[in-house]
Amino acid sequence: MGRLTFGVGLRVDAADRDLAHVHRVMLSKLRRGEGFHFSWKDDMSLGDGRTTVWVHPDISLVCRLGRQISDFNPHWLDELAIAANSVEGLTFLPEPEAPGARKGNS
């Protein structure tokens, strides 16, 4: 499990693989000086709502992963980048299956 912390303590916990992909998209946008909003569904202990933050190059952003991720899914990164550039903003999206991958035993 990883943790992404914004500013002075607002944080989101997520699976390492999910967080690593979202973080990579965030860094790409921040390197270009682009701001964007990022939303996530809150834990039931917080009321089961949604939190949205405005992310820009001037904020403090810390990403801690429980394990290193080296096999990034380029299709997932593309979908997350498209979301980050949309009105809806960046959010955790399910990992897409790689094109051409087959499900089940055929």
Secondary structure, 3 states (H helix, E strand, C coil): CEEEEECCCEEEEECHHHHHHHHHHHHHHHHCCCCEEEEEECCHHHCCCEEEEEECCCCCEEEECCCCCCCCCHHHHHHHHHHHCCCCCEECCCCCCCCCCCCCCC
